[in-house]
Amino acid sequence: MASTRPARLAEGPAPPPGARGDLPPVAALDRRAPRRAADVLVEMLSAAGVDVIFGLPGGAISPVHDALIDSPIQVVTTKHESGAMFAAAGYAQTTGRIGVAVVTSGPGVLNAMTGLASAWCDGLPVLVLVGEVARAAQGKGVLQDGSAHGLNIVAMARHITKLAAEVPDVKQLPVLVRRAIATALSGRRGPVLLTLPMDVTTAAISPPQIGGEMSLRVEVPPAMLDEIVGVLLGASRPLILAGSGLRGGDAAARLRRVAARLHCPVATTPKAKGVFPEDDPLSLGVLGLGGHPSALGYLEGGIDVLVAIGTSLGDLSTDSFSPLLQPSRALVHVDIDARQLGKSYAPTHAVVSSAAEFLRDVEARLPASIRPRVHGRGGVTRHALAPSASEALIAPQDALAEIQELLPPDTIYTVDAGEHFLFATHYLKVVAPDGYLVMTGLGSMGQSIGAAIGAQLAHRRRSVAAIVGDGCFAMNAFEVATAAQEQLPIRVFVFNDQRLGMVEKGHAKLYGRKLECPTGPMDVCALAAGLGAATALVDRPGQLRRAAPLISGHPGPVVVDVRIDPEVRLPKKDRFGAFAHKP
């Protein structure tokens, strides 16, 4: 039975100091008598603006969970550590603030590794706190010893974090926590991990006064900025390619103003869908996997100047390293992470800067009046696919159109990895900078339901919908129970073709024969109902509209089994074949 308790949709109080990513204010910490380090840790998180934590309890992390009982921080107990990681990542991705996951030693942290790697690949600020066995027990064969004498969790995590460390002594805990938060939120953002031996979190400490901050200041040489603006003003066929580095702050608003002043068309990468509104006349839509003919068609007409902002120019965002993205005159590549510059294309101008600061400097240099350019037909064009020929199935594009009819315009869509990702990227019409959340850096299956939980907790008054394939649903379906437990009204649309469709299609293209990858028998509705969700089954056009009262009015999670036609296919490039032609 679905939960009948009312959903907690009211916005909370104004964010406390630090909620926008600041370090914990010194004055916010209680410095009375010495007290348990776990309590000091939780106070520091609260002072840094953390209002929700995701995770699972366990023996080694129990001091932190005990301290959270007395804290205003909401604790969301997920059903698996990967769900906690994706929820924390979704929270971070949609707010720009730090997401926090708390897991125990051994299997707990190992279960979190995929989500940790995903946050690393996508540059998401996530703090992972890991319980650890007491220092005196390390190396003695104790169960779930993750120290350097056991599993060596810190060494494992160093490859996929900005900082991974064990807190070696209680005196170092306040400084290391502050350092971890600052590291996650600075430069190119990313995850950090601290392991907490149980004797450290239970020891007594008087928090020290911590003063002093070091900030990252970006300064692009004025002469270089003048040259870039001059190149843009003299371009006849320019293009701005906007990446996910434009999410957060005022970067997206600055992009819209700069594009309008320059009369310059804008395409986005798949992960950045929505940072430039797709109803803007200058929008070409998405370039890359699941992208639009309008973006590719503009490139095929030739470009003389390309400004790529906040993107690594990887294969998913460049239509598999298309040579069309090498302009005839200038390629300006802007990224806060210098390691991304020049990896796949040779820039004429390599700019290490945040997207917002670069656009601010460009905007300040633009003349008051700029002669409009004529670039041909503008606007986003999409493939016009035929509906399903089956009477018992629905085409993916038709299902997406009905979903968008039912949900508010500011809905946040979290999209998983698979064939449904292509259709969602192509056919959803997104105008809000935070309206489309995908984690394509690692491309892990099973991410979208956890991400939807994180996004809903961050934006309680907005609608949040997960678009997930049946294969992905099978991997993390039990987080639907987390949504029911927390009374979160997320909507989960399972695009069900009863197979791992992207794998089957890719295998047939590569090897010329079919690989059977069934996901059934799986009764999506029965499974979801058992997890506390309301459910509906849709297998033909029009049925989603008839489910409108349930989708719009149910106070808890709703899972819709959408039986899609696997024979309806979106044209796409052969990624593997294209790799041989990397510029």
C-alpha angles and dihedrals in degrees: 000000000000117000114266096196113114116260116252097236102147115115114249125235122294112293112270121240109297095028091123094057102283120145118262107282112243094227092055094072121089110235102183120117120343112279142175115306091226089061091050090050093052091047090054092051091050091048089052090058099260107153101165135034127193126206152087127274126238140158099274094047095041096106089062093047090049090053091049090061089073095041130093088228112114113235116210112196106207125197096241134017092242088059089052091051095049091046091052090046092049090049091051094044095053098041107030087228125115118278118211130210123183118198138163131244129282113006091014096064093035089057088054096054097091091053090046091053090047091054089049094051092046097042096240121161105237126157114208116196113196127194115228136189117263115280094242090058097049116116094015099101095265115166113269096004104175097174126113086274092055131024091343094221093177092058091048092050098046091081093056103035139064088228132011121175145146115236098239098189136015091241090064097049099090093047094045093048091051091046092049093053092047091048093050092052100041130090111335099006122232148147127297130193133204124185114210118204109217094237089055096053092046096047121101121251140171105220112241124227106260115200137172132051135211117212131197110238119195118205121173113195109261091227090057092050091048090052093049092050090048090052091050093048091051096046121113098190108023127165133193114208108198120204134192090272085085093067115109133027118027098314094109092049090049090050091054092051094046093047091049093049092048095039084228124158117238131208124182133212116247092257091049095051107145100023085106110037112250092218092061112110090231094054117110092181124227127349118203133021109019089004132154132262088231092065095044092044092055090052091049088058088061131253129223099191129032123186110191111190127189097351133112090215091233124167097272092055099041101049089257096318095311113200087220088080092066101092125211096238117019141358114197112192116190124186137146088225112068090200090072095058117100095001096124108001132036109242123206088206119031108190123189103204143111114265093243095052094045092050090046091055093045092048091051090056099048116108119244093248126037124181110244117245125220109228100166126248114359134197134071118297123194135196112268103223124186119250120254115290090212122091091213101049139059128220113245094236091053091050091051091050091054092046091055090048090057101043128068118264093248094055116141111227119203110195128197131213119277143062090314088063090065092052094044092049091048104041108028110095107219125183103163119086091226096037099100122050122183131153103215096153091089098007095218118180117233098038104114103073093051090045090051090054091052093046093048092051089050094047107031096171096051130082115250123195130182119211106203137165121232091250091053091044090055090056099053107010092125091073085075084074088055090055090049091047091053093040092238115165097217118154117222117196110193109203096209121194091150093240143066089268101182091049093049094048093045093048092050091051094049101040105022095237136083125261112201111226107167121179096193166140084055124140101208095187095048091047093048093046089053088054093055102264130128110239145203134183122219124186105154140034116284097028094097090058090053088054091056096110091055095044095047100036112034111107096213135044120312122201118198119196103213110193102210129191110247091200092069103090134184116222110251140169124257097252096189094050091048094056089077089066099053108152 
